Amino acid sequence: MSRVSPWLPFVAAVMCCLLSSCGREETASCVAPSQSPTIEQQKGSHIEDFSGVRAYQHCATLCALGPRPTGSSAYQRQVEIIATHLTELGWHVQSIPFSPSAFPQRRMQNVCATFGGSSTPRELILSCHIDTKGSGENAILGADDGASGAAVLLELARVLTLQPTLAQRIELVFFDGEESFGPHITPQDGLFGSHHEVQRRAECLPRYLINLDMVGGAGKTVAVPLLDTAEDMMEHYLSAVRTLGFSENNWTIFPGSMLDDHRPFAGAGVRTLNLIAVFHRSTWWHTKADNMERISPDSLGETGCMVMQLLRQLM
Ligand SMILES: [Zn+2]
């Protein structure tokens, strides 16, 4: 992921600052206690629990494989672990092999999963990338930049199967080739998996895409890129922050644009939300310090709760 405009301080709208217990325990509620009856009454739906602890376990399982750069045996093993988990939950899993036109010698592989028998294109994609940066001695573990998004999606897959009507309207997509071969993502290098999915789907694009990247770090600050986000989607995001009682210091807006996997979809007219933590000036990003020590079940739990709240609002 790359920033394409400088960071500017963002002052969020004044929001309530209820401390949420989301993700702190196996059975933590996704809604601030004082608000849950209202939300349940309004939506008329049962609120299922997203477990940050389970997501953390998924993250640890993927990281136990070591670095998982595109084309590596660890990447292939990771695909098998993801496919096995989703298949056991009843999701239909497809491997999508491809080679980027700029790097025809490279073999890449996205993973897509749908629930229910219908072949109708789903209205919303939940996505992340599962490749990690670097290769050989420079390969990084990518606990946050690689595994955290997948960990949240794998736990969301379980929660969604408890709401099959909702699950049938959603597709899970795990992108390969988000990371560039060069130092930074450019229009020609990186985001290969998301570009391929947009190209492959042609006229059958979803209405919405929510992309997760670096969403498991302890004490993270998420910053949704303003310039890539439709006004109504940003309103949904801010509304979800308020409803969940999350801190406006940790769930913010980046007043610019970002090169990440949401961009090919946004460019094709899909309404996107890129949930990505601030990595700028960090000491861990794209280094060996991006390991499980920086991942927290609470952080993963909050991200899962945010996605479930967005699904309630959008769907
Ligand atoms: Zn990266």
py3Dmol code that shows the C-alpha trace and the ligand (Angstrom):
import py3Dmol

protein = """\
ATOM      1  CA  MET A   1       0.000   0.000   0.000  1.00  0.00           C
ATOM      2  CA  SER A   2       1.256   3.472  -0.756  1.00  0.00           C
ATOM      3  CA  ARG A   3       0.163   6.935   0.131  1.00  0.00           C
ATOM      4  CA  VAL A   4      -0.221   9.294  -2.812  1.00  0.00           C
ATOM      5  CA  SER A   5      -0.689  12.529  -0.917  1.00  0.00           C
ATOM      6  CA  PRO A   6       0.857  13.848   2.297  1.00  0.00           C
ATOM      7  CA  TRP A   7      -0.702  13.244   5.646  1.00  0.00           C
ATOM      8  CA  LEU A   8      -2.650  16.121   7.092  1.00  0.00           C
ATOM      9  CA  PRO A   9      -4.168  16.126  10.554  1.00  0.00           C
ATOM     10  CA  PHE A  10      -7.804  15.255  10.515  1.00  0.00           C
ATOM     11  CA  VAL A  11     -10.216  16.499  13.085  1.00  0.00           C
ATOM     12  CA  ALA A  12     -13.115  14.087  13.305  1.00  0.00           C
ATOM     13  CA  ALA A  13     -16.630  15.192  14.037  1.00  0.00           C
ATOM     14  CA  VAL A  14     -17.494  15.215  17.696  1.00  0.00           C
ATOM     15  CA  MET A  15     -18.640  11.743  18.594  1.00  0.00           C
ATOM     16  CA  CYS A  16     -19.504   9.979  21.769  1.00  0.00           C
ATOM     17  CA  CYS A  17     -16.543   8.283  23.366  1.00  0.00           C
ATOM     18  CA  LEU A  18     -18.045   5.227  24.978  1.00  0.00           C
ATOM     19  CA  LEU A  19     -15.395   2.665  25.738  1.00  0.00           C
ATOM     20  CA  SER A  20     -16.246  -0.478  23.845  1.00  0.00           C
ATOM     21  CA  SER A  21     -15.544  -3.945  25.137  1.00  0.00           C
ATOM     22  CA  CYS A  22     -15.693  -5.232  21.569  1.00  0.00           C
ATOM     23  CA  GLY A  23     -13.331  -8.096  20.890  1.00  0.00           C
ATOM     24  CA  ARG A  24     -11.971  -8.274  24.414  1.00  0.00           C
ATOM     25  CA  GLU A  25     -13.505 -11.646  25.113  1.00  0.00           C
ATOM     26  CA  GLU A  26     -14.628 -14.628  23.119  1.00  0.00           C
ATOM     27  CA  THR A  27     -18.245 -13.518  23.467  1.00  0.00           C
ATOM     28  CA  ALA A  28     -17.785  -9.750  23.393  1.00  0.00           C
ATOM     29  CA  SER A  29     -20.716  -7.796  22.007  1.00  0.00           C
ATOM     30  CA  CYS A  30     -20.157  -5.736  18.882  1.00  0.00           C
ATOM     31  CA  VAL A  31     -22.307  -2.875  20.116  1.00  0.00           C
ATOM     32  CA  ALA A  32     -21.817  -0.636  23.107  1.00  0.00           C
ATOM     33  CA  PRO A  33     -24.062  -2.074  25.844  1.00  0.00           C
ATOM     34  CA  SER A  34     -26.191   1.047  26.231  1.00  0.00           C
ATOM     35  CA  GLN A  35     -27.000   1.030  22.513  1.00  0.00           C
ATOM     36  CA  SER A  36     -27.599  -2.626  21.747  1.00  0.00           C
ATOM     37  CA  PRO A  37     -31.368  -2.753  22.347  1.00  0.00           C
ATOM     38  CA  THR A  38     -31.891   0.217  20.059  1.00  0.00           C
ATOM     39  CA  ILE A  39     -29.823  -1.267  17.272  1.00  0.00           C
ATOM     40  CA  GLU A  40     -31.507  -4.648  17.575  1.00  0.00           C
ATOM     41  CA  GLN A  41     -34.918  -3.033  17.542  1.00  0.00           C
ATOM     42  CA  GLN A  42     -34.039  -0.858  14.575  1.00  0.00           C
ATOM     43  CA  LYS A  43     -32.537  -3.616  12.478  1.00  0.00           C
ATOM     44  CA  GLY A  44     -34.684  -6.438  13.785  1.00  0.00           C
ATOM     45  CA  SER A  45     -31.726  -8.787  13.450  1.00  0.00           C
ATOM     46  CA  HIS A  46     -29.752 -10.942  15.812  1.00  0.00           C
ATOM     47  CA  ILE A  47     -26.285  -9.533  16.461  1.00  0.00           C
ATOM     48  CA  GLU A  48     -23.724 -12.297  16.228  1.00  0.00           C
ATOM     49  CA  ASP A  49     -20.467 -12.130  18.106  1.00  0.00           C
ATOM     50  CA  PHE A  50     -17.181 -11.657  16.317  1.00  0.00           C
ATOM     51  CA  SER A  51     -14.298 -13.116  18.293  1.00  0.00           C
ATOM     52  CA  GLY A  52     -11.011 -11.239  18.285  1.00  0.00           C
ATOM     53  CA  VAL A  53      -9.471 -14.248  19.993  1.00  0.00           C
ATOM     54  CA  ARG A  54     -10.438 -16.571  17.144  1.00  0.00           C
ATOM     55  CA  ALA A  55      -9.172 -14.036  14.608  1.00  0.00           C
ATOM     56  CA  TYR A  56      -5.889 -13.813  16.509  1.00  0.00           C
ATOM     57  CA  GLN A  57      -5.550 -17.597  16.284  1.00  0.00           C
ATOM     58  CA  HIS A  58      -6.063 -17.433  12.504  1.00  0.00           C
ATOM     59  CA  CYS A  59      -3.388 -14.739  12.298  1.00  0.00           C
ATOM     60  CA  ALA A  60      -0.960 -16.867  14.291  1.00  0.00           C
ATOM     61  CA  THR A  61      -1.669 -19.927  12.128  1.00  0.00           C
ATOM     62  CA  LEU A  62      -0.876 -18.029   8.919  1.00  0.00           C
ATOM     63  CA  CYS A  63       2.251 -16.441  10.403  1.00  0.00           C
ATOM     64  CA  ALA A  64       3.500 -19.831  11.567  1.00  0.00           C
ATOM     65  CA  LEU A  65       4.101 -20.517   7.865  1.00  0.00           C
ATOM     66  CA  GLY A  66       6.723 -17.750   7.825  1.00  0.00           C
ATOM     67  CA  PRO A  67       6.823 -15.048   5.131  1.00  0.00           C
ATOM     68  CA  ARG A  68       4.279 -15.718   2.367  1.00  0.00           C
ATOM     69  CA  PRO A  69       5.430 -13.794  -0.712  1.00  0.00           C
ATOM     70  CA  THR A  70       3.634 -14.369  -3.995  1.00  0.00           C
ATOM     71  CA  GLY A  71       4.678 -17.586  -5.726  1.00  0.00           C
ATOM     72  CA  SER A  72       6.211 -19.149  -2.600  1.00  0.00           C
ATOM     73  CA  SER A  73       5.373 -22.569  -1.191  1.00  0.00           C
ATOM     74  CA  ALA A  74       4.281 -20.826   2.029  1.00  0.00           C
ATOM     75  CA  TYR A  75       1.811 -18.759  -0.002  1.00  0.00           C
ATOM     76  CA  GLN A  76       0.394 -21.970  -1.513  1.00  0.00           C
ATOM     77  CA  ARG A  77       0.119 -23.583   1.925  1.00  0.00           C
ATOM     78  CA  GLN A  78      -1.664 -20.461   3.167  1.00  0.00           C
ATOM     79  CA  VAL A  79      -4.184 -20.747   0.337  1.00  0.00           C
ATOM     80  CA  GLU A  80      -4.853 -24.353   1.366  1.00  0.00           C
ATOM     81  CA  ILE A  81      -5.398 -23.385   5.017  1.00  0.00           C
ATOM     82  CA  ILE A  82      -7.826 -20.607   4.040  1.00  0.00           C
ATOM     83  CA  ALA A  83      -9.675 -22.867   1.600  1.00  0.00           C
ATOM     84  CA  THR A  84      -9.973 -25.676   4.161  1.00  0.00           C
ATOM     85  CA  HIS A  85     -11.372 -23.362   6.846  1.00  0.00           C
ATOM     86  CA  LEU A  86     -13.914 -21.800   4.491  1.00  0.00           C
ATOM     87  CA  THR A  87     -14.962 -25.119   2.963  1.00  0.00           C
ATOM     88  CA  GLU A  88     -15.553 -26.632   6.397  1.00  0.00           C
ATOM     89  CA  LEU A  89     -17.846 -23.689   7.178  1.00  0.00           C
ATOM     90  CA  GLY A  90     -19.843 -24.366   4.007  1.00  0.00           C
ATOM     91  CA  TRP A  91     -18.385 -21.682   1.738  1.00  0.00           C
ATOM     92  CA  HIS A  92     -17.730 -22.505  -1.932  1.00  0.00           C
ATOM     93  CA  VAL A  93     -14.071 -21.694  -2.569  1.00  0.00           C
ATOM     94  CA  GLN A  94     -12.482 -20.928  -5.931  1.00  0.00           C
ATOM     95  CA  SER A  95      -8.812 -20.465  -6.720  1.00  0.00           C
ATOM     96  CA  ILE A  96      -8.286 -17.881  -9.458  1.00  0.00           C
ATOM     97  CA  PRO A  97      -4.870 -18.327 -11.127  1.00  0.00           C
ATOM     98  CA  PHE A  98      -3.510 -15.517 -13.271  1.00  0.00           C
ATOM     99  CA  SER A  99      -0.332 -13.807 -14.467  1.00  0.00           C
ATOM    100  CA  PRO A 100      -0.055  -9.997 -14.546  1.00  0.00           C
ATOM    101  CA  SER A 101       0.466  -8.727 -18.076  1.00  0.00           C
ATOM    102  CA  ALA A 102       3.509  -6.712 -16.907  1.00  0.00           C
ATOM    103  CA  PHE A 103       5.057  -9.826 -15.311  1.00  0.00           C
ATOM    104  CA  PRO A 104       3.857 -12.753 -17.467  1.00  0.00           C
ATOM    105  CA  GLN A 105       6.382 -15.146 -15.925  1.00  0.00           C
ATOM    106  CA  ARG A 106       4.791 -14.716 -12.479  1.00  0.00           C
ATOM    107  CA  ARG A 107       2.036 -17.130 -11.432  1.00  0.00           C
ATOM    108  CA  MET A 108      -0.398 -15.593  -8.956  1.00  0.00           C
ATOM    109  CA  GLN A 109      -3.560 -16.841  -7.300  1.00  0.00           C
ATOM    110  CA  ASN A 110      -6.528 -15.050  -5.769  1.00  0.00           C
ATOM    111  CA  VAL A 111      -8.971 -16.934  -3.566  1.00  0.00           C
ATOM    112  CA  CYS A 112     -12.712 -16.205  -3.772  1.00  0.00           C
ATOM    113  CA  ALA A 113     -15.502 -17.663  -1.635  1.00  0.00           C
ATOM    114  CA  THR A 114     -19.293 -17.511  -1.789  1.00  0.00           C
ATOM    115  CA  PHE A 115     -21.996 -18.971   0.427  1.00  0.00           C
ATOM    116  CA  GLY A 116     -25.131 -20.692  -0.870  1.00  0.00           C
ATOM    117  CA  GLY A 117     -25.767 -22.270  -4.251  1.00  0.00           C
ATOM    118  CA  SER A 118     -26.627 -19.206  -6.306  1.00  0.00           C
ATOM    119  CA  SER A 119     -24.249 -18.132  -9.066  1.00  0.00           C
ATOM    120  CA  THR A 120     -25.634 -14.594  -9.014  1.00  0.00           C
ATOM    121  CA  PRO A 121     -22.878 -12.008  -8.503  1.00  0.00           C
ATOM    122  CA  ARG A 122     -22.794 -10.907  -4.881  1.00  0.00           C
ATOM    123  CA  GLU A 123     -23.651  -7.338  -3.930  1.00  0.00           C
ATOM    124  CA  LEU A 124     -20.676  -6.797  -1.640  1.00  0.00           C
ATOM    125  CA  ILE A 125     -17.078  -8.011  -1.558  1.00  0.00           C
ATOM    126  CA  LEU A 126     -15.076  -8.238   1.652  1.00  0.00           C
ATOM    127  CA  SER A 127     -11.412  -8.329   0.703  1.00  0.00           C
ATOM    128  CA  CYS A 128      -7.819  -8.310   1.912  1.00  0.00           C
ATOM    129  CA  HIS A 129      -4.425  -9.231   0.515  1.00  0.00           C
ATOM    130  CA  ILE A 130      -2.564 -12.324   1.634  1.00  0.00           C
ATOM    131  CA  ASP A 131       0.818 -11.904  -0.054  1.00  0.00           C
ATOM    132  CA  THR A 132       3.647 -10.467   2.049  1.00  0.00           C
ATOM    133  CA  LYS A 133       6.397  -8.026   1.103  1.00  0.00           C
ATOM    134  CA  GLY A 134       9.855  -9.007  -0.056  1.00  0.00           C
ATOM    135  CA  SER A 135      11.557 -12.267  -0.880  1.00  0.00           C
ATOM    136  CA  GLY A 136      14.568 -14.266   0.215  1.00  0.00           C
ATOM    137  CA  GLU A 137      16.461 -12.625   3.055  1.00  0.00           C
ATOM    138  CA  ASN A 138      14.285  -9.523   2.733  1.00  0.00           C
ATOM    139  CA  ALA A 139      11.009 -11.364   3.164  1.00  0.00           C
ATOM    140  CA  ILE A 140       8.924 -10.103   6.067  1.00  0.00           C
ATOM    141  CA  LEU A 141       6.419 -12.039   8.142  1.00  0.00           C
ATOM    142  CA  GLY A 142       3.581  -9.603   7.468  1.00  0.00           C
ATOM    143  CA  ALA A 143       1.544 -10.311  10.589  1.00  0.00           C
ATOM    144  CA  ASP A 144      -0.305  -7.026  10.145  1.00  0.00           C
ATOM    145  CA  ASP A 145       0.502  -6.267   6.490  1.00  0.00           C
ATOM    146  CA  GLY A 146      -0.786  -9.547   5.094  1.00  0.00           C
ATOM    147  CA  ALA A 147      -2.238 -11.859   7.752  1.00  0.00           C
ATOM    148  CA  SER A 148      -4.436  -9.533   9.828  1.00  0.00           C
ATOM    149  CA  GLY A 149      -6.990  -8.856   7.101  1.00  0.00           C
ATOM    150  CA  ALA A 150      -7.240 -12.551   6.279  1.00  0.00           C
ATOM    151  CA  ALA A 151      -7.628 -13.372   9.977  1.00  0.00           C
ATOM    152  CA  VAL A 152     -10.606 -11.020  10.241  1.00  0.00           C
ATOM    153  CA  LEU A 153     -12.175 -12.398   7.067  1.00  0.00           C
ATOM    154  CA  LEU A 154     -11.801 -15.993   8.275  1.00  0.00           C
ATOM    155  CA  GLU A 155     -13.594 -15.182  11.530  1.00  0.00           C
ATOM    156  CA  LEU A 156     -16.216 -13.132   9.675  1.00  0.00           C
ATOM    157  CA  ALA A 157     -16.820 -16.201   7.509  1.00  0.00           C
ATOM    158  CA  ARG A 158     -17.825 -18.115  10.643  1.00  0.00           C
ATOM    159  CA  VAL A 159     -20.042 -15.335  11.970  1.00  0.00           C
ATOM    160  CA  LEU A 160     -21.721 -14.871   8.587  1.00  0.00           C
ATOM    161  CA  THR A 161     -22.669 -18.539   8.319  1.00  0.00           C
ATOM    162  CA  LEU A 162     -24.878 -17.916  11.364  1.00  0.00           C
ATOM    163  CA  GLN A 163     -26.773 -15.406   9.188  1.00  0.00           C
ATOM    164  CA  PRO A 164     -27.045 -17.348   5.915  1.00  0.00           C
ATOM    165  CA  THR A 165     -29.357 -14.860   4.208  1.00  0.00           C
ATOM    166  CA  LEU A 166     -26.727 -12.175   4.687  1.00  0.00           C
ATOM    167  CA  ALA A 167     -23.817 -14.504   3.857  1.00  0.00           C
ATOM    168  CA  GLN A 168     -25.401 -15.324   0.479  1.00  0.00           C
ATOM    169  CA  ARG A 169     -25.159 -11.662  -0.549  1.00  0.00           C
ATOM    170  CA  ILE A 170     -21.426 -11.395   0.188  1.00  0.00           C
ATOM    171  CA  GLU A 171     -18.240 -12.654  -1.472  1.00  0.00           C
ATOM    172  CA  LEU A 172     -14.914 -13.025   0.320  1.00  0.00           C
ATOM    173  CA  VAL A 173     -11.846 -12.266  -1.811  1.00  0.00           C
ATOM    174  CA  PHE A 174      -8.221 -12.813  -0.788  1.00  0.00           C
ATOM    175  CA  PHE A 175      -5.913 -10.971  -3.202  1.00  0.00           C
ATOM    176  CA  ASP A 176      -2.473 -12.068  -4.304  1.00  0.00           C
ATOM    177  CA  GLY A 177       0.107  -9.554  -5.577  1.00  0.00           C
ATOM    178  CA  GLU A 178      -0.874  -6.480  -3.601  1.00  0.00           C
ATOM    179  CA  GLU A 179       2.757  -5.863  -2.768  1.00  0.00           C
ATOM    180  CA  SER A 180       4.996  -4.436  -5.492  1.00  0.00           C
ATOM    181  CA  PHE A 181       8.177  -6.121  -6.655  1.00  0.00           C
ATOM    182  CA  GLY A 182       9.888  -2.720  -6.466  1.00  0.00           C
ATOM    183  CA  PRO A 183      10.093  -0.636  -3.288  1.00  0.00           C
ATOM    184  CA  HIS A 184       6.674   0.985  -3.660  1.00  0.00           C
ATOM    185  CA  ILE A 185       3.350   0.354  -5.342  1.00  0.00           C
ATOM    186  CA  THR A 186       3.028   2.235  -8.622  1.00  0.00           C
ATOM    187  CA  PRO A 187       0.372   2.166 -11.353  1.00  0.00           C
ATOM    188  CA  GLN A 188       2.447  -0.606 -13.030  1.00  0.00           C
ATOM    189  CA  ASP A 189       3.708  -2.533 -10.001  1.00  0.00           C
ATOM    190  CA  GLY A 190       1.487  -4.002  -7.270  1.00  0.00           C
ATOM    191  CA  LEU A 191      -2.296  -4.399  -6.768  1.00  0.00           C
ATOM    192  CA  PHE A 192      -2.143  -7.226  -9.316  1.00  0.00           C
ATOM    193  CA  GLY A 193      -4.821  -9.370  -7.692  1.00  0.00           C
ATOM    194  CA  SER A 194      -7.388  -6.602  -7.353  1.00  0.00           C
ATOM    195  CA  HIS A 195      -6.752  -5.378 -10.901  1.00  0.00           C
ATOM    196  CA  HIS A 196      -7.289  -8.927 -12.129  1.00  0.00           C
ATOM    197  CA  GLU A 197     -10.587  -9.330 -10.282  1.00  0.00           C
ATOM    198  CA  VAL A 198     -11.952  -6.080 -11.731  1.00  0.00           C
ATOM    199  CA  GLN A 199     -10.901  -7.165 -15.218  1.00  0.00           C
ATOM    200  CA  ARG A 200     -12.311 -10.681 -14.771  1.00  0.00           C
ATOM    201  CA  ARG A 201     -15.675  -9.516 -13.511  1.00  0.00           C
ATOM    202  CA  ALA A 202     -16.192  -6.949 -16.289  1.00  0.00           C
ATOM    203  CA  GLU A 203     -19.921  -6.133 -16.174  1.00  0.00           C
ATOM    204  CA  CYS A 204     -20.559  -8.178 -13.001  1.00  0.00           C
ATOM    205  CA  LEU A 205     -18.896  -5.955 -10.452  1.00  0.00           C
ATOM    206  CA  PRO A 206     -20.332  -5.729  -6.938  1.00  0.00           C
ATOM    207  CA  ARG A 207     -22.086  -2.640  -5.665  1.00  0.00           C
ATOM    208  CA  TYR A 208     -19.796  -2.383  -2.630  1.00  0.00           C
ATOM    209  CA  LEU A 209     -16.288  -3.442  -1.595  1.00  0.00           C
ATOM    210  CA  ILE A 210     -14.847  -3.218   1.921  1.00  0.00           C
ATOM    211  CA  ASN A 211     -11.076  -3.827   1.915  1.00  0.00           C
ATOM    212  CA  LEU A 212      -9.024  -4.558   5.029  1.00  0.00           C
ATOM    213  CA  ASP A 213      -5.287  -3.875   5.288  1.00  0.00           C
ATOM    214  CA  MET A 214      -3.159  -3.714   8.458  1.00  0.00           C
ATOM    215  CA  VAL A 215      -6.145  -4.029  10.766  1.00  0.00           C
ATOM    216  CA  GLY A 216      -4.719  -6.007  13.687  1.00  0.00           C
ATOM    217  CA  GLY A 217      -2.069  -3.818  15.312  1.00  0.00           C
ATOM    218  CA  ALA A 218      -2.449  -3.015  19.012  1.00  0.00           C
ATOM    219  CA  GLY A 219      -3.757   0.522  19.461  1.00  0.00           C
ATOM    220  CA  LYS A 220      -4.019   1.080  15.706  1.00  0.00           C
ATOM    221  CA  THR A 221      -5.480   4.181  14.109  1.00  0.00           C
ATOM    222  CA  VAL A 222      -7.586   3.432  11.057  1.00  0.00           C
ATOM    223  CA  ALA A 223      -7.632   6.209   8.440  1.00  0.00           C
ATOM    224  CA  VAL A 224     -10.108   5.822   5.565  1.00  0.00           C
ATOM    225  CA  PRO A 225      -8.872   7.691   2.440  1.00  0.00           C
ATOM    226  CA  LEU A 226     -11.277  10.533   1.812  1.00  0.00           C
ATOM    227  CA  LEU A 227     -10.570  11.081  -1.877  1.00  0.00           C
ATOM    228  CA  ASP A 228     -11.242   7.422  -2.739  1.00  0.00           C
ATOM    229  CA  THR A 229     -14.516   7.228  -0.848  1.00  0.00           C
ATOM    230  CA  ALA A 230     -18.014   8.209  -1.943  1.00  0.00           C
ATOM    231  CA  GLU A 231     -19.779  10.632   0.390  1.00  0.00           C
ATOM    232  CA  ASP A 232     -22.494   8.173   1.405  1.00  0.00           C
ATOM    233  CA  MET A 233     -19.905   5.480   2.172  1.00  0.00           C
ATOM    234  CA  MET A 234     -17.985   7.873   4.387  1.00  0.00           C
ATOM    235  CA  GLU A 235     -21.217   8.706   6.186  1.00  0.00           C
ATOM    236  CA  HIS A 236     -21.815   4.986   6.753  1.00  0.00           C
ATOM    237  CA  TYR A 237     -18.301   4.655   8.184  1.00  0.00           C
ATOM    238  CA  LEU A 238     -18.677   7.611  10.568  1.00  0.00           C
ATOM    239  CA  SER A 239     -22.125   6.414  11.578  1.00  0.00           C
ATOM    240  CA  ALA A 240     -20.681   2.958  12.365  1.00  0.00           C
ATOM    241  CA  VAL A 241     -17.946   4.539  14.517  1.00  0.00           C
ATOM    242  CA  ARG A 242     -20.610   6.423  16.482  1.00  0.00           C
ATOM    243  CA  THR A 243     -22.948   3.449  16.814  1.00  0.00           C
ATOM    244  CA  LEU A 244     -20.171   1.189  18.068  1.00  0.00           C
ATOM    245  CA  GLY A 245     -18.919   3.841  20.482  1.00  0.00           C
ATOM    246  CA  PHE A 246     -15.410   3.577  19.040  1.00  0.00           C
ATOM    247  CA  SER A 247     -12.848   6.300  19.651  1.00  0.00           C
ATOM    248  CA  GLU A 248     -12.692   9.010  16.989  1.00  0.00           C
ATOM    249  CA  ASN A 249      -8.951   9.110  17.681  1.00  0.00           C
ATOM    250  CA  ASN A 250      -8.581   5.531  16.466  1.00  0.00           C
ATOM    251  CA  TRP A 251     -11.151   5.522  13.639  1.00  0.00           C
ATOM    252  CA  THR A 252     -10.368   8.530  11.476  1.00  0.00           C
ATOM    253  CA  ILE A 253     -10.209   9.818   7.907  1.00  0.00           C
ATOM    254  CA  PHE A 254      -7.082  10.340   5.814  1.00  0.00           C
ATOM    255  CA  PRO A 255      -7.700  13.469   3.727  1.00  0.00           C
ATOM    256  CA  GLY A 256      -6.102  12.061   0.594  1.00  0.00           C
ATOM    257  CA  SER A 257      -5.927   9.000  -1.604  1.00  0.00           C
ATOM    258  CA  MET A 258      -4.159   5.658  -1.177  1.00  0.00           C
ATOM    259  CA  LEU A 259      -2.884   3.060  -3.601  1.00  0.00           C
ATOM    260  CA  ASP A 260      -4.419  -0.072  -2.167  1.00  0.00           C
ATOM    261  CA  ASP A 261      -6.629  -2.928  -3.378  1.00  0.00           C
ATOM    262  CA  HIS A 262      -9.815  -0.858  -3.230  1.00  0.00           C
ATOM    263  CA  ARG A 263      -8.543   1.469  -5.968  1.00  0.00           C
ATOM    264  CA  PRO A 264      -9.106  -0.721  -9.059  1.00  0.00           C
ATOM    265  CA  PHE A 265     -12.690  -1.303  -7.861  1.00  0.00           C
ATOM    266  CA  ALA A 266     -13.292   2.370  -7.046  1.00  0.00           C
ATOM    267  CA  GLY A 267     -11.968   3.250 -10.482  1.00  0.00           C
ATOM    268  CA  ALA A 268     -14.553   0.913 -12.005  1.00  0.00           C
ATOM    269  CA  GLY A 269     -17.421   2.588 -10.150  1.00  0.00           C
ATOM    270  CA  VAL A 270     -17.714   0.286  -7.125  1.00  0.00           C
ATOM    271  CA  ARG A 271     -18.504   2.065  -3.849  1.00  0.00           C
ATOM    272  CA  THR A 272     -15.532   1.212  -1.660  1.00  0.00           C
ATOM    273  CA  LEU A 273     -14.330   1.583   1.907  1.00  0.00           C
ATOM    274  CA  ASN A 274     -10.651   0.923   2.586  1.00  0.00           C
ATOM    275  CA  LEU A 275     -10.134   0.215   6.269  1.00  0.00           C
ATOM    276  CA  ILE A 276      -6.385   0.670   6.719  1.00  0.00           C
ATOM    277  CA  ALA A 277      -4.320   1.591   9.736  1.00  0.00           C
ATOM    278  CA  VAL A 278      -1.869   4.493   9.697  1.00  0.00           C
ATOM    279  CA  PHE A 279       1.548   3.072   8.872  1.00  0.00           C
ATOM    280  CA  HIS A 280       3.227   6.295   7.844  1.00  0.00           C
ATOM    281  CA  ARG A 281       6.481   6.938   9.724  1.00  0.00           C
ATOM    282  CA  SER A 282       6.070   3.664  11.619  1.00  0.00           C
ATOM    283  CA  THR A 283       9.112   1.637  12.568  1.00  0.00           C
ATOM    284  CA  TRP A 284       7.512  -1.729  11.781  1.00  0.00           C
ATOM    285  CA  TRP A 285       5.966  -1.341   8.327  1.00  0.00           C
ATOM    286  CA  HIS A 286       7.692  -3.545   5.729  1.00  0.00           C
ATOM    287  CA  THR A 287      10.241  -4.678   8.298  1.00  0.00           C
ATOM    288  CA  LYS A 288      10.770  -7.855  10.290  1.00  0.00           C
ATOM    289  CA  ALA A 289       9.131  -6.072  13.239  1.00  0.00           C
ATOM    290  CA  ASP A 290       5.767  -6.700  11.558  1.00  0.00           C
ATOM    291  CA  ASN A 291       5.316  -9.878  13.577  1.00  0.00           C
ATOM    292  CA  MET A 292       2.749 -11.341  15.981  1.00  0.00           C
ATOM    293  CA  GLU A 293       4.035  -9.178  18.840  1.00  0.00           C
ATOM    294  CA  ARG A 294       2.259  -6.190  17.365  1.00  0.00           C
ATOM    295  CA  ILE A 295      -1.062  -8.007  16.829  1.00  0.00           C
ATOM    296  CA  SER A 296      -3.803  -7.822  19.419  1.00  0.00           C
ATOM    297  CA  PRO A 297      -7.082  -9.756  19.719  1.00  0.00           C
ATOM    298  CA  ASP A 298      -8.801  -6.523  20.817  1.00  0.00           C
ATOM    299  CA  SER A 299      -7.700  -4.747  17.667  1.00  0.00           C
ATOM    300  CA  LEU A 300      -8.794  -7.605  15.406  1.00  0.00           C
ATOM    301  CA  GLY A 301     -12.066  -7.760  17.348  1.00  0.00           C
ATOM    302  CA  GLU A 302     -12.768  -4.075  16.800  1.00  0.00           C
ATOM    303  CA  THR A 303     -12.159  -4.445  13.079  1.00  0.00           C
ATOM    304  CA  GLY A 304     -14.524  -7.402  12.891  1.00  0.00           C
ATOM    305  CA  CYS A 305     -17.192  -5.491  14.776  1.00  0.00           C
ATOM    306  CA  MET A 306     -16.754  -2.523  12.441  1.00  0.00           C
ATOM    307  CA  VAL A 307     -17.260  -4.710   9.367  1.00  0.00           C
ATOM    308  CA  MET A 308     -20.355  -6.381  10.860  1.00  0.00           C
ATOM    309  CA  GLN A 309     -21.818  -2.956  11.691  1.00  0.00           C
ATOM    310  CA  LEU A 310     -21.131  -1.725   8.144  1.00  0.00           C
ATOM    311  CA  LEU A 311     -22.847  -4.830   6.780  1.00  0.00           C
ATOM    312  CA  ARG A 312     -25.900  -4.137   8.930  1.00  0.00           C
ATOM    313  CA  GLN A 313     -26.041  -0.595   7.566  1.00  0.00           C
ATOM    314  CA  LEU A 314     -25.332  -1.377   3.906  1.00  0.00           C
ATOM    315  CA  MET A 315     -27.251  -4.622   3.468  1.00  0.00           C
TER     316      MET A 315
END
"""
ligand_1 = """\
1
ZN
Zn 2.697 -3.823 2.346
"""
view = py3Dmol.view(width=600, height=400)
view.addModel(protein, "pdb")
view.setStyle({"model": 0}, {"cartoon": {"style": "trace"}})
view.addModel(ligand_1, "xyz")
view.setStyle({"model": 1}, {"stick": {}})
view.zoomTo()
view.show()
